[in-house]
Amino acid sequence: MIKSNFQDKLIIYFSILFFFACDEPGDLGLEIQPNSDKIEIFDSSLSQSDSDSYFLLTTQTVDSLRSDEPSSLLLGRINDPVFGENTALFATMLSLTQSNIDLGNNPSVDSVVMSYSYSGYYGDILSLTDINVNYTNTTLYKDSVYYSNYQLNNSSGSLQNLLTSFSISPDTSNSPFLRMTLDNSIGQQILDFGNSGLIDNATFQNNFGALLFDTYSSLPNCILYLNPSGSNSFFKIYYHNDSNDSLSIDFVLDGETPRLNLFNDKSLSNLQANESRSYIQSMAGFKTKIELKNMNLVDSILNDKAVNQVILSFNVIGDNTYSPHQNLSLVRVDQNGNNVFLKDFTEEGANHFGGELENNLYEFNITRYFGEYLDDDSYTDALYLLANGAVINANRTIIDDDSFIITILYSDL
């Protein structure tokens, strides 16, 4: 764990409390009461000695993430100068588009094409110059749960790259795609199942294993976001038989098709950390733990006060190459060690809660949480900042610990 223990970043501001009244019972308008009826407001800061602190920020590794049925499949590798190596693989089954396929007599493959629409990428897409596509005899199941460190079995022996060529269309097009031509052997393997092996999807998927995509043979600086539901996502076998020389079978890659993202293990020893920084990374990378300290002092100051708003905010360290997360998640840790969403998010909504990056600043409205934390002894002192969409993006965020602030707006009762 990498810890950052720093001094007072808790600033308490005072807001003006206005009293309103109608001139008469039937009036629709509201007016501010005369100055003599206002509560006088003044500014102050919470002072502390050098030995005090109110936050302890700790960077920790993330355990494996549930990664089955993702909306985006991640493919590529990045060697980050701060975070180290970040690798994304994925495995997918194929799904028939129809049942009771009749292949005819002596079906023989002509070509095999596989394509994915992509919705974006992280890093330099021009560096993605090599892709591996391997067949494994691992069967994935739609009703099973898989995690990002899942190990695919391959009892048939060493993997053989089935990719013969690929191209990536420019991301400026309306529907950019990754188009791949695969070795005919994988298509013939499917045709050799015969009509009985293609009678329905369950039968086919019990016979045919998963395809594994990786970039082991090269060191690109890009992770591609593939969309299995995109208009250019498909697997297609072109073949002929004794009576027809132009036939094809189509397979889909989304919907009920089992699939999962796979990520490499991350280690704090590979993180080029700075003592005044905290770190968050997608793809089962890193998270930041926030431990609240000395909040009894804050509670005493807020005695006989009405808390109007509590904002947690901090800045990020910018990077022209690797962009931070557009959104982060903030959760509390309950007494059982489980992550729990704050009521500011679940009951007030995302717009109220915040967590979106604007001008290198994140802000979270934690008003409800903070009041409950001060009043409820069952609340622990721990919060976590987590990557949002950690299974479907490759972003990473570096927090400037010295900018970490909780701002409390309150008024006298």
C-alpha positions in Angstrom: 0.0 0.0 0.0 1.2 3.5 -0.8 0.1 6.0 1.8 -0.1 9.8 1.8 -0.8 11.3 5.2 -1.1 15.1 5.0 -2.2 18.1 6.9 -5.4 20.0 6.9 -7.3 20.0 3.7 -10.6 20.5 5.4 -12.0 23.9 4.9 -15.2 24.9 6.5 -17.1 27.7 4.9 -20.2 29.5 6.1 -23.2 30.0 3.9 -25.8 32.8 4.4 -29.1 31.6 5.7 -32.0 33.6 4.4 -35.4 33.8 6.1 -38.4 34.3 3.8 -41.9 35.4 4.5 -45.0 36.5 2.6 -46.4 40.0 3.0 -49.9 38.5 3.4 -51.2 34.9 3.5 -52.3 35.0 -0.1 -49.0 36.4 -1.5 -47.2 34.2 -4.0 -43.8 36.0 -3.8 -41.1 35.5 -1.2 -39.0 38.3 0.2 -35.8 38.4 2.3 -36.4 39.5 5.8 -34.8 42.8 7.0 -31.2 42.7 8.1 -32.1 42.7 11.8 -33.8 39.3 11.2 -30.8 37.7 9.5 -28.3 35.5 11.2 -24.9 37.1 10.9 -22.4 35.0 9.0 -18.6 35.1 9.3 -15.7 33.1 7.8 -13.4 30.8 9.7 -11.0 27.9 9.1 -10.5 24.8 11.1 -7.0 25.2 12.7 -4.8 22.2 13.5 -1.3 21.5 14.7 1.3 20.0 12.5 0.7 16.5 14.0 -3.0 16.5 13.0 -4.4 15.2 9.8 -7.9 14.6 8.5 -7.3 12.2 5.7 -5.1 9.3 5.0 -5.0 8.4 1.3 -3.7 4.9 0.4 -3.2 3.4 -3.1 -4.2 -0.3 -3.2 -4.4 -2.9 -5.9 -7.8 -4.0 -7.2 -8.8 -7.6 -6.9 -10.0 -9.2 -10.1 -13.2 -7.7 -11.6 -16.3 -9.5 -12.9 -15.8 -9.2 -16.7 -18.3 -11.5 -18.4 -20.7 -10.1 -21.0 -19.1 -6.7 -21.3 -20.4 -4.1 -23.7 -16.9 -3.4 -24.9 -14.1 -6.0 -25.5 -10.7 -4.6 -24.8 -7.6 -5.6 -26.8 -4.1 -4.3 -26.6 -1.2 -3.4 -24.4 0.3 -0.2 -22.9 3.6 0.2 -21.2 2.8 3.1 -19.0 5.8 5.0 -17.6 4.0 5.4 -14.2 1.6 2.4 -14.0 3.7 -0.2 -15.8 2.4 -2.8 -18.2 -1.4 -2.9 -18.8 -2.6 -5.8 -21.0 -6.1 -6.5 -22.3 -7.1 -9.8 -23.9 -10.6 -11.2 -24.5 -12.2 -14.5 -25.2 -15.5 -15.0 -27.1 -17.7 -17.8 -28.3 -19.7 -17.6 -31.5 -23.5 -17.8 -31.8 -25.5 -19.1 -34.7 -28.0 -16.7 -36.3 -30.3 -19.6 -37.2 -30.9 -23.2 -36.4 -31.1 -26.4 -38.5 -28.4 -25.2 -40.9 -28.1 -27.4 -44.1 -24.6 -27.3 -45.4 -25.2 -29.5 -48.4 -22.9 -32.2 -49.6 -19.1 -31.9 -49.1 -19.0 -28.3 -47.8 -15.5 -26.8 -48.2 -14.4 -23.4 -46.8 -13.3 -20.6 -49.1 -12.5 -17.9 -46.6 -13.2 -16.8 -43.0 -13.8 -13.2 -42.1 -14.2 -11.7 -38.6 -15.0 -8.1 -37.9 -15.6 -5.8 -34.9 -16.9 -2.3 -34.8 -14.8 -0.3 -32.3 -16.1 2.6 -30.3 -12.8 4.1 -29.3 -9.3 3.4 -28.1 -6.8 4.4 -25.4 -3.3 5.4 -26.5 -1.8 5.4 -30.0 -3.9 3.4 -32.4 -1.2 3.5 -35.0 1.0 1.4 -32.7 -1.4 -1.6 -32.9 0.5 -3.5 -35.6 0.0 -7.1 -34.5 -2.9 -9.2 -33.2 -3.1 -12.9 -32.3 -6.3 -14.9 -32.7 -6.2 -18.4 -31.1 -8.6 -21.2 -30.8 -9.0 -22.8 -27.4 -11.2 -25.8 -26.5 -12.6 -23.9 -23.4 -16.3 -23.5 -23.5 -17.8 -20.4 -21.9 -21.3 -20.4 -20.6 -23.8 -17.5 -20.6 -25.1 -18.4 -17.2 -21.7 -18.5 -15.5 -19.8 -15.8 -13.8 -16.2 -15.0 -14.9 -13.5 -12.7 -13.6 -10.8 -10.8 -15.3 -8.1 -13.2 -14.1 -9.8 -16.3 -15.5 -7.5 -19.0 -17.0 -8.6 -20.6 -20.2 -7.8 -24.3 -20.6 -6.3 -25.6 -23.7 -5.8 -29.3 -23.5 -5.1 -29.5 -27.2 -1.6 -28.1 -26.8 0.1 -24.9 -27.8 -1.9 -22.0 -29.3 -1.6 -21.3 -33.0 -2.3 -17.8 -34.4 -5.2 -18.1 -36.8 -4.9 -14.5 -38.1 -3.6 -14.2 -41.6 -4.3 -10.4 -42.0 -6.1 -7.5 -40.4 -6.9 -3.9 -41.0 -8.2 -1.0 -38.9 -10.4 1.6 -40.5 -9.8 5.2 -39.5 -11.7 6.3 -36.4 -13.0 9.3 -38.4 -15.4 7.0 -40.3 -19.1 6.7 -39.2 -18.6 3.1 -38.0 -14.9 2.3 -37.6 -14.0 -1.4 -37.5 -11.3 -4.0 -37.1 -11.5 -6.4 -40.0 -9.6 -9.8 -39.8 -9.1 -12.7 -42.2 -8.6 -16.0 -40.4 -7.0 -19.2 -41.4 -9.4 -21.4 -43.4 -8.8 -24.3 -40.9 -11.0 -22.7 -38.3 -13.9 -22.4 -40.8 -13.4 -26.0 -42.0 -13.4 -27.2 -38.4 -16.9 -25.7 -38.0 -18.1 -27.1 -41.4 -16.9 -30.6 -40.4 -19.4 -30.6 -37.5 -22.0 -31.3 -40.2 -25.7 -30.5 -40.0 -26.1 -32.3 -36.7 -23.5 -30.1 -35.1 -25.2 -26.9 -36.3 -28.8 -27.9 -35.4 -29.0 -25.3 -32.7 -26.8 -22.9 -30.7 -26.4 -25.0 -27.6 -25.1 -28.0 -29.7 -22.7 -25.9 -31.6 -21.2 -24.1 -28.6 -20.8 -27.4 -26.8 -18.6 -28.6 -29.7 -16.8 -25.3 -30.5 -14.6 -23.6 -28.0 -13.7 -20.0 -27.4 -11.5 -17.7 -29.6 -8.8 -15.9 -27.6 -7.5 -12.5 -28.8 -4.3 -11.0 -27.6 -1.2 -8.9 -28.6 1.5 -11.1 -27.1 3.8 -11.0 -30.0 4.2 -7.2 -30.1 4.3 -4.3 -27.7 1.8 -1.7 -28.9 0.9 1.4 -27.0 -2.9 1.1 -27.6 -5.9 -0.6 -26.2 -8.8 -0.9 -28.6 -12.5 -0.8 -27.4 -14.4 -3.3 -29.6 -18.2 -3.3 -29.7 -19.7 -6.8 -30.2 -23.1 -5.2 -30.9 -21.8 -2.8 -33.6 -23.0 -2.9 -37.2 -19.7 -4.1 -38.4 -19.4 -7.0 -35.8 -19.7 -10.5 -37.2 -18.0 -13.8 -37.9 -18.6 -15.2 -41.4 -17.6 -18.4 -43.2 -17.7 -18.4 -47.0 -17.8 -21.9 -48.5 -19.1 -24.0 -51.4 -20.5 -27.5 -51.7 -21.2 -29.9 -54.6 -24.2 -27.9 -55.9 -23.4 -24.3 -55.0 -20.1 -22.4 -55.2 -21.1 -19.3 -53.3 -22.5 -19.9 -49.8 -21.9 -18.4 -46.4 -22.8 -18.9 -42.7 -23.1 -16.0 -40.4 -22.4 -15.9 -36.6 -23.1 -13.1 -34.2 -20.8 -11.9 -31.4 -23.2 -10.1 -29.0 -26.5 -10.9 -27.3 -26.4 -14.4 -25.8 -22.8 -14.9 -26.9 -20.6 -15.7 -23.9 -17.5 -13.5 -23.8 -15.2 -11.9 -21.2 -12.3 -9.5 -20.8 -9.0 -10.6 -19.3 -6.4 -8.4 -17.7 -2.9 -8.9 -16.4 -2.2 -8.8 -12.7 -1.0 -5.4 -11.4 1.5 -4.9 -8.6 2.4 -1.8 -6.5 6.0 -2.7 -7.0 5.6 -1.7 -10.7 3.9 1.6 -9.9 6.3 4.5 -10.1 4.7 6.2 -7.2 5.1 9.7 -5.8 4.5 10.3 -2.1 2.2 13.2 -2.8 0.1 11.3 -5.4 -2.6 8.7 -5.3 -3.5 6.4 -8.1 -6.6 4.9 -9.8 -6.5 2.6 -12.8 -9.1 0.6 -14.7 -8.7 -3.0 -15.8 -8.2 -4.4 -12.3 -5.4 -1.9 -11.6 -5.5 0.4 -8.6 -7.9 2.2 -6.3 -7.5 4.9 -3.6 -8.7 4.4 -0.1 -9.7 7.4 2.0 -9.6 7.1 5.7 -11.3 10.0 7.6 -9.5 11.0 10.8 -10.2 13.4 13.7 -13.7 14.0 12.6 -14.8 14.5 16.2 -13.1 17.9 16.0 -15.2 18.7 12.9 -18.4 17.4 14.7 -17.7 19.7 17.7 -17.5 22.8 15.4 -20.7 21.8 13.7 -22.6 21.6 17.0 -25.8 23.7 16.8 -25.1 24.3 13.1 -27.2 23.4 10.1 -25.1 21.7 7.4 -26.2 22.8 4.0 -23.7 21.1 1.7 -20.5 19.0 1.9 -18.3 18.7 -1.2 -15.3 16.4 -1.5 -13.0 17.6 -4.3 -9.5 17.1 -5.7 -7.3 17.9 -8.7 -5.7 15.4 -11.1 -2.2 15.5 -12.6 -2.7 16.0 -16.3 -1.1 13.8 -19.0 -1.2 14.5 -22.7 -0.8 10.8 -23.6 -2.9 9.0 -21.0 -6.1 10.7 -20.2 -7.8 10.4 -16.7 -11.2 8.9 -16.2 -14.1 11.0 -17.2 -16.0 9.8 -14.1 -14.9 8.2 -10.8 -17.0 6.3 -8.3 -17.0 7.0 -4.6 -18.2 4.3 -2.2 -18.1 3.8 1.6 -17.0 0.6 3.3 -19.5 -1.0 5.7 -18.8 -3.0 8.9 -18.6 -6.2 6.8 -16.0 -4.8 4.5 -18.4 -4.4 1.6 -18.4 -1.4 -0.8 -21.7 0.5 -0.5 -22.9 3.3 -2.7 -23.6 6.6 -0.9 -27.2 7.8 -0.6 -26.1 11.0 -2.2 -25.8 8.9 -5.4 -28.5 6.2 -5.0 -31.3 8.6 -3.7 -30.3 12.0 -5.1 -29.0 10.9 -8.5 -25.8 11.1 -10.5 -26.2 14.7 -11.4 -26.5 15.7 -7.8 -23.7 13.4 -6.7 -21.1 14.5 -9.2 -17.8 12.6 -9.8 -17.3 13.9 -13.4 -14.0 15.4 -14.4 -14.2 19.1 -15.3 -11.1 21.3 -15.8 -8.9 18.7 -14.1 -11.1 18.7 -11.0 -13.4 16.1 -9.5 -16.2 17.0 -7.1 -18.5 14.8 -5.1 -21.6 16.0 -3.2 -21.5 13.9 0.0 -23.9 15.9 2.2 -26.1 13.0 3.2 -23.2 10.7 3.7 -21.3 13.1 5.9 -24.3 13.8 8.2 -24.9 10.0 8.6 -21.2 9.4 9.2 -21.2 11.9 12.1 -24.4 10.6 13.6 -24.2 6.8 13.0 -21.5 5.0 15.0 -21.9 2.0 12.7 -20.3 3.9 9.8 -16.6 3.1 9.3 -14.0 5.7 8.5 -13.2 4.2 5.1 -14.2 5.3 1.6 -12.9 4.2 -1.8 -12.3 6.1 -5.0 -12.8 3.6 -7.9 -12.5 3.6 -11.6 -15.9 4.0 -13.2 -16.5 1.4 -16.0 -13.3 -0.3 -15.0 -14.0 -3.4 -17.2 -14.6 -1.5 -20.4 -12.0 1.3 -20.4 -8.2 1.6 -19.9 -8.0 5.0 -18.3 -5.9 5.9 -15.3 -6.0 8.8 -12.9 -3.3 10.4 -10.8 -4.6 12.5 -7.8 -2.8 15.5 -6.5 -3.0 14.7 -2.8 -2.3 18.3 -1.8 -5.5 19.4 -3.5 -7.7 17.0 -1.6 -10.4 19.1 0.2 -13.7 18.6 2.0 -15.7 21.8 1.9 -18.6 22.2 4.4 -21.2 24.9 3.9 -23.2 25.5 7.0 -25.2 28.2 8.9 -26.0 28.9 12.5 -29.3 27.7 13.9 
